[in-house]
Amino acid sequence: MSFISGFFWVMAVISGSTLLTLVYLDHRKSRIDDGIAQFRRHIDALSPEARRNSVQRNNDERWGR
């Protein structure tokens, strides 16, 4: 095996492992459950009047009103 083919082989292994690590970390940090929990915390922080408006707007969008 020549130096150049060995160098490209090592670079391919490093690039592939880096890509797999980045995909794993990105998938791990963003899940739909996290977004739902964040939305619920946001709604819980609103005043009762603001919460009522947000829930009503969501229901209107959901049922196509």
Buried (B, 14 or more C-beta within 10 A) or exposed (E): EEEEEEEEEEEEEEEEEEEEEEEEEEEEEEEEEEEEEEEEEEEEEEEEEEBEEBEEEEEEEEEEE
